[in-house]
Amino acid sequence: MQHLEYMTAAYIIIWAAILLYFLSLSKREKAIWEELRELRATITKNNTP
C-alpha cells in the first residue's frame, strides 16, 4: 500500500469539501426562511383591513 497517504489525504479533502458545501446550503436555507418570514409579515400587514 504505497499510496495510502495520498488516498487518506484525498478522502479527508473530499469530506471537508462535502461538509463545507452542506454548511453553505444551510446558510442559504436560513436566509431563504428569513426572507419568507419577512414576506409573510408584509403580506399579513398589508392585507389587514
Predicted model as a PDB file, atoms N, CA, C, CB and O in Angstrom, pLDDT in the B-factor column:
MODEL        1                                                                  
ATOM      1  N   MET A   1       0.843  -1.181   0.000  1.00 71.00           N  
ATOM      2  CA  MET A   1       0.000   0.000   0.000  1.00 71.00           C  
ATOM      3  C   MET A   1       0.884   1.239   0.000  1.00 71.00           C  
ATOM      4  CB  MET A   1      -0.956   0.001   1.216  1.00 71.00           C  
ATOM      5  O   MET A   1       1.049   1.915   1.015  1.00 71.00           O  
ATOM      6  N   GLN A   2       1.437   1.507  -1.157  1.00 82.00           N  
ATOM      7  CA  GLN A   2       2.418   2.576  -1.260  1.00 82.00           C  
ATOM      8  C   GLN A   2       1.798   3.977  -1.342  1.00 82.00           C  
ATOM      9  CB  GLN A   2       3.277   2.341  -2.460  1.00 82.00           C  
ATOM     10  O   GLN A   2       2.478   4.968  -1.076  1.00 82.00           O  
ATOM     11  N   HIS A   3       0.533   4.066  -1.704  1.00 90.00           N  
ATOM     12  CA  HIS A   3      -0.095   5.378  -1.862  1.00 90.00           C  
ATOM     13  C   HIS A   3      -1.203   5.626  -0.837  1.00 90.00           C  
ATOM     14  CB  HIS A   3      -0.660   5.511  -3.262  1.00 90.00           C  
ATOM     15  O   HIS A   3      -2.129   6.399  -1.087  1.00 90.00           O  
ATOM     16  N   LEU A   4      -1.104   4.982   0.289  1.00 93.00           N  
ATOM     17  CA  LEU A   4      -2.131   5.111   1.318  1.00 93.00           C  
ATOM     18  C   LEU A   4      -2.225   6.542   1.842  1.00 93.00           C  
ATOM     19  CB  LEU A   4      -1.844   4.154   2.468  1.00 93.00           C  
ATOM     20  O   LEU A   4      -3.323   7.009   2.145  1.00 93.00           O  
ATOM     21  N   GLU A   5      -1.116   7.236   1.953  1.00 93.00           N  
ATOM     22  CA  GLU A   5      -1.133   8.618   2.437  1.00 93.00           C  
ATOM     23  C   GLU A   5      -1.924   9.518   1.493  1.00 93.00           C  
ATOM     24  CB  GLU A   5       0.298   9.149   2.593  1.00 93.00           C  
ATOM     25  O   GLU A   5      -2.684  10.377   1.940  1.00 93.00           O  
ATOM     26  N   TYR A   6      -1.744   9.322   0.185  1.00 94.00           N  
ATOM     27  CA  TYR A   6      -2.452  10.133  -0.799  1.00 94.00           C  
ATOM     28  C   TYR A   6      -3.945   9.824  -0.786  1.00 94.00           C  
ATOM     29  CB  TYR A   6      -1.877   9.899  -2.198  1.00 94.00           C  
ATOM     30  O   TYR A   6      -4.771  10.727  -0.918  1.00 94.00           O  
ATOM     31  N   MET A   7      -4.284   8.564  -0.628  1.00 95.00           N  
ATOM     32  CA  MET A   7      -5.690   8.184  -0.572  1.00 95.00           C  
ATOM     33  C   MET A   7      -6.353   8.765   0.679  1.00 95.00           C  
ATOM     34  CB  MET A   7      -5.835   6.650  -0.594  1.00 95.00           C  
ATOM     35  O   MET A   7      -7.494   9.224   0.624  1.00 95.00           O  
ATOM     36  N   THR A   8      -5.643   8.744   1.796  1.00 95.00           N  
ATOM     37  CA  THR A   8      -6.163   9.310   3.032  1.00 95.00           C  
ATOM     38  C   THR A   8      -6.349  10.812   2.902  1.00 95.00           C  
ATOM     39  CB  THR A   8      -5.233   8.993   4.198  1.00 95.00           C  
ATOM     40  O   THR A   8      -7.370  11.353   3.327  1.00 95.00           O  
ATOM     41  N   ALA A   9      -5.372  11.483   2.319  1.00 96.00           N  
ATOM     42  CA  ALA A   9      -5.464  12.931   2.118  1.00 96.00           C  
ATOM     43  C   ALA A   9      -6.627  13.273   1.190  1.00 96.00           C  
ATOM     44  CB  ALA A   9      -4.144  13.482   1.542  1.00 96.00           C  
ATOM     45  O   ALA A   9      -7.369  14.218   1.459  1.00 96.00           O  
ATOM     46  N   ALA A  10      -6.794  12.530   0.120  1.00 96.00           N  
ATOM     47  CA  ALA A  10      -7.896  12.777  -0.813  1.00 96.00           C  
ATOM     48  C   ALA A  10      -9.231  12.549  -0.114  1.00 96.00           C  
ATOM     49  CB  ALA A  10      -7.777  11.866  -2.060  1.00 96.00           C  
ATOM     50  O   ALA A  10     -10.171  13.322  -0.305  1.00 96.00           O  
ATOM     51  N   TYR A  11      -9.323  11.500   0.690  1.00 97.00           N  
ATOM     52  CA  TYR A  11     -10.549  11.188   1.424  1.00 97.00           C  
ATOM     53  C   TYR A  11     -10.908  12.338   2.363  1.00 97.00           C  
ATOM     54  CB  TYR A  11     -10.387   9.871   2.221  1.00 97.00           C  
ATOM     55  O   TYR A  11     -12.063  12.759   2.421  1.00 97.00           O  
ATOM     56  N   ILE A  12      -9.930  12.837   3.089  1.00 98.00           N  
ATOM     57  CA  ILE A  12     -10.157  13.949   4.014  1.00 98.00           C  
ATOM     58  C   ILE A  12     -10.584  15.200   3.262  1.00 98.00           C  
ATOM     59  CB  ILE A  12      -8.895  14.235   4.836  1.00 98.00           C  
ATOM     60  O   ILE A  12     -11.506  15.894   3.689  1.00 98.00           O  
ATOM     61  N   ILE A  13      -9.930  15.491   2.158  1.00 98.00           N  
ATOM     62  CA  ILE A  13     -10.255  16.682   1.364  1.00 98.00           C  
ATOM     63  C   ILE A  13     -11.678  16.590   0.807  1.00 98.00           C  
ATOM     64  CB  ILE A  13      -9.241  16.855   0.208  1.00 98.00           C  
ATOM     65  O   ILE A  13     -12.424  17.569   0.836  1.00 98.00           O  
ATOM     66  N   ILE A  14     -12.044  15.431   0.310  1.00 98.00           N  
ATOM     67  CA  ILE A  14     -13.394  15.255  -0.239  1.00 98.00           C  
ATOM     68  C   ILE A  14     -14.447  15.452   0.842  1.00 98.00           C  
ATOM     69  CB  ILE A  14     -13.545  13.861  -0.871  1.00 98.00           C  
ATOM     70  O   ILE A  14     -15.437  16.148   0.615  1.00 98.00           O  
ATOM     71  N   TRP A  15     -14.254  14.854   2.010  1.00 98.00           N  
ATOM     72  CA  TRP A  15     -15.233  15.005   3.087  1.00 98.00           C  
ATOM     73  C   TRP A  15     -15.275  16.437   3.606  1.00 98.00           C  
ATOM     74  CB  TRP A  15     -14.913  14.049   4.231  1.00 98.00           C  
ATOM     75  O   TRP A  15     -16.342  16.920   3.986  1.00 98.00           O  
ATOM     76  N   ALA A  16     -14.146  17.117   3.628  1.00 98.00           N  
ATOM     77  CA  ALA A  16     -14.135  18.523   4.043  1.00 98.00           C  
ATOM     78  C   ALA A  16     -14.912  19.375   3.034  1.00 98.00           C  
ATOM     79  CB  ALA A  16     -12.675  19.042   4.183  1.00 98.00           C  
ATOM     80  O   ALA A  16     -15.649  20.281   3.424  1.00 98.00           O  
ATOM     81  N   ALA A  17     -14.751  19.088   1.751  1.00 98.00           N  
ATOM     82  CA  ALA A  17     -15.491  19.817   0.722  1.00 98.00           C  
ATOM     83  C   ALA A  17     -16.990  19.561   0.840  1.00 98.00           C  
ATOM     84  CB  ALA A  17     -14.999  19.420  -0.673  1.00 98.00           C  
ATOM     85  O   ALA A  17     -17.790  20.484   0.690  1.00 98.00           O  
ATOM     86  N   ILE A  18     -17.369  18.328   1.106  1.00 98.00           N  
ATOM     87  CA  ILE A  18     -18.788  18.000   1.285  1.00 98.00           C  
ATOM     88  C   ILE A  18     -19.349  18.737   2.503  1.00 98.00           C  
ATOM     89  CB  ILE A  18     -18.980  16.467   1.444  1.00 98.00           C  
ATOM     90  O   ILE A  18     -20.453  19.277   2.449  1.00 98.00           O  
ATOM     91  N   LEU A  19     -18.594  18.757   3.590  1.00 98.00           N  
ATOM     92  CA  LEU A  19     -19.026  19.462   4.790  1.00 98.00           C  
ATOM     93  C   LEU A  19     -19.212  20.954   4.510  1.00 98.00           C  
ATOM     94  CB  LEU A  19     -18.011  19.257   5.922  1.00 98.00           C  
ATOM     95  O   LEU A  19     -20.220  21.539   4.909  1.00 98.00           O  
ATOM     96  N   LEU A  20     -18.255  21.565   3.832  1.00 98.00           N  
ATOM     97  CA  LEU A  20     -18.362  22.989   3.502  1.00 98.00           C  
ATOM     98  C   LEU A  20     -19.571  23.262   2.608  1.00 98.00           C  
ATOM     99  CB  LEU A  20     -17.080  23.473   2.811  1.00 98.00           C  
ATOM    100  O   LEU A  20     -20.259  24.270   2.772  1.00 98.00           O  
ATOM    101  N   TYR A  21     -19.823  22.361   1.668  1.00 98.00           N  
ATOM    102  CA  TYR A  21     -20.973  22.509   0.779  1.00 98.00           C  
ATOM    103  C   TYR A  21     -22.269  22.488   1.584  1.00 98.00           C  
ATOM    104  CB  TYR A  21     -20.983  21.394  -0.288  1.00 98.00           C  
ATOM    105  O   TYR A  21     -23.137  23.336   1.375  1.00 98.00           O  
ATOM    106  N   PHE A  22     -22.413  21.533   2.497  1.00 98.00           N  
ATOM    107  CA  PHE A  22     -23.630  21.454   3.297  1.00 98.00           C  
ATOM    108  C   PHE A  22     -23.761  22.642   4.242  1.00 98.00           C  
ATOM    109  CB  PHE A  22     -23.654  20.157   4.090  1.00 98.00           C  
ATOM    110  O   PHE A  22     -24.872  23.104   4.501  1.00 98.00           O  
ATOM    111  N   LEU A  23     -22.656  23.137   4.754  1.00 98.00           N  
ATOM    112  CA  LEU A  23     -22.719  24.330   5.601  1.00 98.00           C  
ATOM    113  C   LEU A  23     -23.186  25.542   4.802  1.00 98.00           C  
ATOM    114  CB  LEU A  23     -21.350  24.612   6.236  1.00 98.00           C  
ATOM    115  O   LEU A  23     -23.965  26.352   5.305  1.00 98.00           O  
ATOM    116  N   SER A  24     -22.715  25.674   3.561  1.00 98.00           N  
ATOM    117  CA  SER A  24     -23.155  26.795   2.740  1.00 98.00           C  
ATOM    118  C   SER A  24     -24.632  26.652   2.373  1.00 98.00           C  
ATOM    119  CB  SER A  24     -22.298  26.896   1.472  1.00 98.00           C  
ATOM    120  O   SER A  24     -25.352  27.649   2.318  1.00 98.00           O  
ATOM    121  N   LEU A  25     -25.091  25.422   2.120  1.00 98.00           N  
ATOM    122  CA  LEU A  25     -26.512  25.199   1.858  1.00 98.00           C  
ATOM    123  C   LEU A  25     -27.355  25.586   3.070  1.00 98.00           C  
ATOM    124  CB  LEU A  25     -26.766  23.730   1.483  1.00 98.00           C  
ATOM    125  O   LEU A  25     -28.416  26.194   2.929  1.00 98.00           O  
ATOM    126  N   SER A  26     -26.881  25.234   4.245  1.00 98.00           N  
ATOM    127  CA  SER A  26     -27.595  25.561   5.468  1.00 98.00           C  
ATOM    128  C   SER A  26     -27.709  27.074   5.643  1.00 98.00           C  
ATOM    129  CB  SER A  26     -26.894  24.936   6.676  1.00 98.00           C  
ATOM    130  O   SER A  26     -28.764  27.584   6.020  1.00 98.00           O  
ATOM    131  N   LYS A  27     -26.639  27.774   5.373  1.00 97.00           N  
ATOM    132  CA  LYS A  27     -26.642  29.232   5.498  1.00 97.00           C  
ATOM    133  C   LYS A  27     -27.638  29.853   4.515  1.00 97.00           C  
ATOM    134  CB  LYS A  27     -25.225  29.799   5.256  1.00 97.00           C  
ATOM    135  O   LYS A  27     -28.385  30.765   4.868  1.00 97.00           O  
ATOM    136  N   ARG A  28     -27.639  29.348   3.278  1.00 97.00           N  
ATOM    137  CA  ARG A  28     -28.582  29.858   2.276  1.00 97.00           C  
ATOM    138  C   ARG A  28     -30.023  29.546   2.666  1.00 97.00           C  
ATOM    139  CB  ARG A  28     -28.273  29.261   0.897  1.00 97.00           C  
ATOM    140  O   ARG A  28     -30.914  30.375   2.485  1.00 97.00           O  
ATOM    141  N   GLU A  29     -30.248  28.352   3.201  1.00 98.00           N  
ATOM    142  CA  GLU A  29     -31.600  27.972   3.600  1.00 98.00           C  
ATOM    143  C   GLU A  29     -32.108  28.884   4.712  1.00 98.00           C  
ATOM    144  CB  GLU A  29     -31.634  26.506   4.056  1.00 98.00           C  
ATOM    145  O   GLU A  29     -33.267  29.298   4.690  1.00 98.00           O  
ATOM    146  N   LYS A  30     -31.260  29.197   5.676  1.00 97.00           N  
ATOM    147  CA  LYS A  30     -31.661  30.105   6.751  1.00 97.00           C  
ATOM    148  C   LYS A  30     -32.038  31.469   6.191  1.00 97.00           C  
ATOM    149  CB  LYS A  30     -30.534  30.251   7.783  1.00 97.00           C  
ATOM    150  O   LYS A  30     -33.019  32.070   6.630  1.00 97.00           O  
ATOM    151  N   ALA A  31     -31.268  31.963   5.225  1.00 97.00           N  
ATOM    152  CA  ALA A  31     -31.565  33.261   4.613  1.00 97.00           C  
ATOM    153  C   ALA A  31     -32.897  33.217   3.867  1.00 97.00           C  
ATOM    154  CB  ALA A  31     -30.435  33.676   3.655  1.00 97.00           C  
ATOM    155  O   ALA A  31     -33.668  34.175   3.917  1.00 97.00           O  
ATOM    156  N   ILE A  32     -33.164  32.123   3.183  1.00 98.00           N  
ATOM    157  CA  ILE A  32     -34.427  31.985   2.453  1.00 98.00           C  
ATOM    158  C   ILE A  32     -35.605  31.955   3.422  1.00 98.00           C  
ATOM    159  CB  ILE A  32     -34.417  30.709   1.586  1.00 98.00           C  
ATOM    160  O   ILE A  32     -36.616  32.611   3.174  1.00 98.00           O  
ATOM    161  N   TRP A  33     -35.496  31.204   4.524  1.00 98.00           N  
ATOM    162  CA  TRP A  33     -36.582  31.142   5.506  1.00 98.00           C  
ATOM    163  C   TRP A  33     -36.818  32.507   6.142  1.00 98.00           C  
ATOM    164  CB  TRP A  33     -36.267  30.101   6.594  1.00 98.00           C  
ATOM    165  O   TRP A  33     -37.962  32.885   6.396  1.00 98.00           O  
ATOM    166  N   GLU A  34     -35.750  33.240   6.399  1.00 97.00           N  
ATOM    167  CA  GLU A  34     -35.896  34.576   6.979  1.00 97.00           C  
ATOM    168  C   GLU A  34     -36.618  35.503   5.995  1.00 97.00           C  
ATOM    169  CB  GLU A  34     -34.508  35.161   7.358  1.00 97.00           C  
ATOM    170  O   GLU A  34     -37.498  36.267   6.392  1.00 97.00           O  
ATOM    171  N   GLU A  35     -36.249  35.435   4.732  1.00 97.00           N  
ATOM    172  CA  GLU A  35     -36.919  36.251   3.726  1.00 97.00           C  
ATOM    173  C   GLU A  35     -38.392  35.864   3.606  1.00 97.00           C  
ATOM    174  CB  GLU A  35     -36.219  36.107   2.367  1.00 97.00           C  
ATOM    175  O   GLU A  35     -39.251  36.732   3.450  1.00 97.00           O  
ATOM    176  N   LEU A  36     -38.683  34.579   3.678  1.00 97.00           N  
ATOM    177  CA  LEU A  36     -40.066  34.111   3.622  1.00 97.00           C  
ATOM    178  C   LEU A  36     -40.869  34.639   4.804  1.00 97.00           C  
ATOM    179  CB  LEU A  36     -40.112  32.582   3.597  1.00 97.00           C  
ATOM    180  O   LEU A  36     -42.013  35.060   4.636  1.00 97.00           O  
ATOM    181  N   ARG A  37     -40.279  34.620   5.996  1.00 97.00           N  
ATOM    182  CA  ARG A  37     -40.955  35.177   7.173  1.00 97.00           C  
ATOM    183  C   ARG A  37     -41.275  36.662   6.974  1.00 97.00           C  
ATOM    184  CB  ARG A  37     -40.082  34.988   8.431  1.00 97.00           C  
ATOM    185  O   ARG A  37     -42.371  37.124   7.293  1.00 97.00           O  
ATOM    186  N   GLU A  38     -40.290  37.403   6.437  1.00 96.00           N  
ATOM    187  CA  GLU A  38     -40.495  38.831   6.198  1.00 96.00           C  
ATOM    188  C   GLU A  38     -41.603  39.062   5.166  1.00 96.00           C  
ATOM    189  CB  GLU A  38     -39.185  39.487   5.726  1.00 96.00           C  
ATOM    190  O   GLU A  38     -42.429  39.960   5.333  1.00 96.00           O  
ATOM    191  N   LEU A  39     -41.623  38.267   4.116  1.00 95.00           N  
ATOM    192  CA  LEU A  39     -42.663  38.402   3.096  1.00 95.00           C  
ATOM    193  C   LEU A  39     -44.040  38.089   3.666  1.00 95.00           C  
ATOM    194  CB  LEU A  39     -42.369  37.483   1.909  1.00 95.00           C  
ATOM    195  O   LEU A  39     -45.009  38.792   3.381  1.00 95.00           O  
ATOM    196  N   ARG A  40     -44.125  37.029   4.473  1.00 94.00           N  
ATOM    197  CA  ARG A  40     -45.408  36.696   5.102  1.00 94.00           C  
ATOM    198  C   ARG A  40     -45.878  37.828   6.017  1.00 94.00           C  
ATOM    199  CB  ARG A  40     -45.290  35.383   5.902  1.00 94.00           C  
ATOM    200  O   ARG A  40     -47.062  38.164   6.032  1.00 94.00           O  
ATOM    201  N   ALA A  41     -44.960  38.410   6.773  1.00 93.00           N  
ATOM    202  CA  ALA A  41     -45.321  39.514   7.659  1.00 93.00           C  
ATOM    203  C   ALA A  41     -45.796  40.715   6.853  1.00 93.00           C  
ATOM    204  CB  ALA A  41     -44.130  39.906   8.545  1.00 93.00           C  
ATOM    205  O   ALA A  41     -46.755  41.381   7.243  1.00 93.00           O  
ATOM    206  N   THR A  42     -45.143  40.996   5.745  1.00 93.00           N  
ATOM    207  CA  THR A  42     -45.535  42.125   4.896  1.00 93.00           C  
ATOM    208  C   THR A  42     -46.914  41.884   4.280  1.00 93.00           C  
ATOM    209  CB  THR A  42     -44.488  42.355   3.784  1.00 93.00           C  
ATOM    210  O   THR A  42     -47.749  42.787   4.237  1.00 93.00           O  
ATOM    211  N   ILE A  43     -47.142  40.671   3.808  1.00 92.00           N  
ATOM    212  CA  ILE A  43     -48.438  40.344   3.206  1.00 92.00           C  
ATOM    213  C   ILE A  43     -49.538  40.442   4.257  1.00 92.00           C  
ATOM    214  CB  ILE A  43     -48.413  38.926   2.580  1.00 92.00           C  
ATOM    215  O   ILE A  43     -50.603  41.002   3.993  1.00 92.00           O  
ATOM    216  N   THR A  44     -49.290  39.908   5.427  1.00 90.00           N  
ATOM    217  CA  THR A  44     -50.287  39.955   6.507  1.00 90.00           C  
ATOM    218  C   THR A  44     -50.573  41.398   6.906  1.00 90.00           C  
ATOM    219  CB  THR A  44     -49.802  39.150   7.735  1.00 90.00           C  
ATOM    220  O   THR A  44     -51.726  41.775   7.118  1.00 90.00           O  
ATOM    221  N   LYS A  45     -49.527  42.192   7.006  1.00 88.00           N  
ATOM    222  CA  LYS A  45     -49.672  43.592   7.399  1.00 88.00           C  
ATOM    223  C   LYS A  45     -50.471  44.365   6.358  1.00 88.00           C  
ATOM    224  CB  LYS A  45     -48.294  44.242   7.598  1.00 88.00           C  
ATOM    225  O   LYS A  45     -51.311  45.188   6.720  1.00 88.00           O  
ATOM    226  N   ASN A  46     -50.230  44.117   5.079  1.00 82.00           N  
ATOM    227  CA  ASN A  46     -50.914  44.848   4.010  1.00 82.00           C  
ATOM    228  C   ASN A  46     -52.328  44.362   3.761  1.00 82.00           C  
ATOM    229  CB  ASN A  46     -50.130  44.744   2.743  1.00 82.00           C  
ATOM    230  O   ASN A  46     -53.125  45.089   3.167  1.00 82.00           O  
ATOM    231  N   ASN A  47     -52.666  43.156   4.196  1.00 81.00           N  
ATOM    232  CA  ASN A  47     -53.994  42.617   3.954  1.00 81.00           C  
ATOM    233  C   ASN A  47     -54.974  42.850   5.099  1.00 81.00           C  
ATOM    234  CB  ASN A  47     -53.891  41.160   3.685  1.00 81.00           C  
ATOM    235  O   ASN A  47     -56.160  42.545   4.968  1.00 81.00           O  
ATOM    236  N   THR A  48     -54.499  43.378   6.204  1.00 72.00           N  
ATOM    237  CA  THR A  48     -55.409  43.637   7.320  1.00 72.00           C  
ATOM    238  C   THR A  48     -56.220  44.877   7.021  1.00 72.00           C  
ATOM    239  CB  THR A  48     -54.635  43.800   8.651  1.00 72.00           C  
ATOM    240  O   THR A  48     -55.670  45.888   6.584  1.00 72.00           O  
ATOM    241  N   PRO A  49     -57.541  44.815   7.252  1.00 65.00           N  
ATOM    242  CA  PRO A  49     -58.417  45.966   6.937  1.00 65.00           C  
ATOM    243  C   PRO A  49     -58.258  47.114   7.902  1.00 65.00           C  
ATOM    244  CB  PRO A  49     -59.859  45.535   6.928  1.00 65.00           C  
ATOM    245  O   PRO A  49     -58.926  48.138   7.760  1.00 65.00           O  
TER     246      PRO A  49                                                      
ENDMDL                                                                          
END                                                                             
